[in-house]
Every structure is written in C-alpha cells, then in structure tokens.
Amino acid sequence: MFTAIFGSFESGIIYAIMAIGVYLSFRILDFPDLTVDGSFVTGAAVAATMIAAGVNPFIATVSALVAGFAAGCLTGIIHTFGKINNLLSGILMMIALYSINLRIMGKSNVPLLNTDTAFTKISDIFEKTGIDSFLNKILTSVGLGDSLPQTWGILIFMIIITFLIKFATDWFLRTEMGLAIRATGDNKRMIRSLSANTNLYVILGLGLSNGFVAFSGALIAQQGGFADVGMGIGMIVIGLASVIIGEALFGTKTIKRTTLAVIGGAIIYRIVVTLALRVEFLNPGDMKLITAIIVIIALMAPKLVDSSREKKAKSRRKTEIINNLQASGSGKEDNHAAVKSDL
C-alpha cells in the first residue's frame, strides 16, 4: 500500500505542473483550451526524441516547454486573429498537433528505457550521496522496511521544481502583465477600453499554459520510460479534475492559495485513482471512467453542499421569524391581561 501511495504521490506532483497550466487557461483566462491533449504529447515527443538522439535530458526538457509554449501561442493566434471560437481553436490545434507529434517522433512510440533521463541522473546523485539509504533507514526503523521506494530523488526533485513553478506563477500573476491577463479573463471589454492589447494577453496566457503542460508531458515520458502519440488523451479532463478537486477542498481566496490547491488536487486525484484501481472488479482500462466519475463528483459536491447550507439557513430564518412572531403575540396577550386586571 505504501509503495502504491508513494508512486501516486510522485506522479501527482508531476501532473500538478500540467494542472497549473490548465488553471491558467481555464480559470485565469476563462478559455476552455483543448490544446492540452496535444501539447502534453508534444512535450513528451520533443523530450523523448532529443534524449534518444543523445541530447542532455535537462536541455531536452526545457526544449519541450518551449515547444508547448509555441503550440499555445498558435492556439491564441488562431482564436484572436482568425476570429475562431475559443473551443474550436483548441480542437483544431489539438488535431494538428497529432500529426506534428508523429512527425517529431517519426513513429508512434519512442522508448527511453535504456537511455539516461533527467530522473535517472537525479536518482544516481541521490544514490551516490547516500540520501536514499538514509531515508530508507528511517522508514525501516518505523516498520516500513518492506515497502521502500527505489529512490527518493525523483519525488524530492519534483517537489522542488513544482513549487518553483508555483511561486513563479504567483509572482507573475501579481505583475502588471499578469494582472492584465487576469483582467482579460475577467472582463475583456473593460481591459480593452483601457487601450490594452487583449489579443497579446490571450496569446501569452495560452502559451504559458501549454508550456507548463508540455513540460509536465516531458517529465511523465521520462518517468514512464516512453513517449506515445496517444498518451495525451483525456489530459484536459485530468487537469480540470485536479483544479476542481483542489478548489473544492482548499478554497480559492488568493492566488497563492489557489495554486497550492491545484497542486494538492492533482496529488489527491492520483491517490484516489490508485486506490480505486486496487478494487477487485476494476482494471487499468477503467481509468477514464474513474476520472469522469471523480470530475462529476467534484463538480456536484460543492453545489450540493451549498444548496444544503442554503436550505438550513432558510429553515433557521423561518424558525426565528416564527419564534419572534409567537413571542410578540404572547407579549400582546400579556399586555391585554394586565390592562384588564387594572380595570
């Protein structure tokens, strides 16, 4: 059980970067961007192809981010200058990226099992420095020696990278340009009346969003040991599930809290899926169904909770009004009785 939870936490922290990208487009820009399903594979394809060709894996991973940024910008250009509906723009770019990704990889699948990736290099560092053995000794001392992970390097490395992206996103959204992007998502007409170039902000926002998504795809490919042309199917749903779960559980009072909630939502989503797949009558092929059910529950639960709170508040107000009326009525009767006794 510990190994399964550890693995889901590890993958969840990687998918959290993708969830932050979805948050930027879905919440900040109010743009339902389906490019995510294609740009996730673009990041994996670029990183895997470059790593297989002998390029430094860290350079390949950054190159994947740049490729995703370019894909997002193209979606923004199609929407803003082509005057095409935002949903349709994302669908068109997602379809185009399928062929582009095949061109990049040259085939439908690029294996990375026998190559050095960013994660293998990090794992080697943790093994040589003795960090893994130190942490495993601590777990063994508390009775978890039978389910130790192979390395702690990937998890620690990804926690650092994910939170660096989180802090960078928090900082950027508080800058002048970040505030303009947020204003564009809230009220495009208002920000346009201030002579702001909303087209530029939409393009930049979508570029950043898909850059993070592609970066996550590159890391997932290195973690799994392959890049596949079909690995991005349903990524937008997973990203939305992470955003919705995080917002429902942790709240959205500030940008800092919301981005932290998105990270938490991605981790919780992966853990829930892992635990669900351990049920006997479910198998890995049911993962998309599980995802859909989780999203439905995450969307319905807050509304059900709010409606129950409203009903309780209404019944409480009715009770108070009835009690006040009864109290005022009994007070009048007492007054009439006192007047009669005086007479």
Secondary structure as the mmCIF struct_conf table of DSSP 4:
data_model
#
loop_
_struct_conf.conf_type_id
_struct_conf.id
_struct_conf.beg_label_comp_id
_struct_conf.beg_label_asym_id
_struct_conf.beg_label_seq_id
_struct_conf.end_label_comp_id
_struct_conf.end_label_asym_id
_struct_conf.end_label_seq_id
HELX_RH_AL_P HELX_RH_AL_P1 PHE A 2 TYR A 23
HELX_RH_PI_P HELX_RH_PI_P1 LEU A 24 ILE A 28
BEND BEND1 LEU A 29 LEU A 29
TURN_TY1_P TURN_TY1_P1 LEU A 34 THR A 35
HELX_RH_AL_P HELX_RH_AL_P2 VAL A 36 ALA A 52
TURN_TY1_P TURN_TY1_P2 ALA A 53 GLY A 54
HELX_RH_AL_P HELX_RH_AL_P3 PRO A 57 THR A 80
TURN_TY1_P TURN_TY1_P3 PHE A 81 PHE A 81
BEND BEND2 GLY A 82 GLY A 82
HELX_RH_AL_P HELX_RH_AL_P4 ASN A 86 MET A 105
BEND BEND3 GLY A 106 SER A 108
STRN STRN1 ASN A 109 PRO A 111
TURN_TY1_P TURN_TY1_P4 LEU A 113 ASN A 114
BEND BEND4 THR A 115 THR A 115
HELX_RH_AL_P HELX_RH_AL_P5 ALA A 118 THR A 129
TURN_TY1_P TURN_TY1_P5 GLY A 130 GLY A 130
HELX_RH_AL_P HELX_RH_AL_P6 ILE A 131 SER A 141
TURN_TY1_P TURN_TY1_P6 VAL A 142 GLY A 143
HELX_RH_3T_P HELX_RH_3T_P1 GLY A 145 SER A 147
BEND BEND5 GLN A 150 GLN A 150
BEND BEND6 TRP A 152 TRP A 152
HELX_RH_AL_P HELX_RH_AL_P7 GLY A 153 LEU A 173
TURN_TY1_P TURN_TY1_P7 ARG A 174 ARG A 174
BEND BEND7 THR A 175 THR A 175
HELX_RH_AL_P HELX_RH_AL_P8 GLU A 176 ASP A 186
HELX_RH_AL_P HELX_RH_AL_P9 LYS A 188 SER A 193
TURN_TY1_P TURN_TY1_P8 LEU A 194 SER A 195
HELX_RH_AL_P HELX_RH_AL_P10 THR A 198 GLY A 224
TURN_TY1_P TURN_TY1_P9 GLY A 225 GLY A 225
STRN STRN2 PHE A 226 ASP A 228
TURN_TY1_P TURN_TY1_P10 VAL A 229 GLY A 234
HELX_RH_AL_P HELX_RH_AL_P11 MET A 235 PHE A 250
BEND BEND8 LYS A 253 THR A 254
HELX_RH_AL_P HELX_RH_AL_P12 ILE A 255 LEU A 277
TURN_TY1_P TURN_TY1_P11 ARG A 278 ARG A 278
BEND BEND9 VAL A 279 VAL A 279
TURN_TY1_P TURN_TY1_P12 GLU A 280 PHE A 281
HELX_RH_3T_P HELX_RH_3T_P2 PRO A 284 ASP A 286
HELX_RH_AL_P HELX_RH_AL_P13 MET A 287 ASP A 342
#
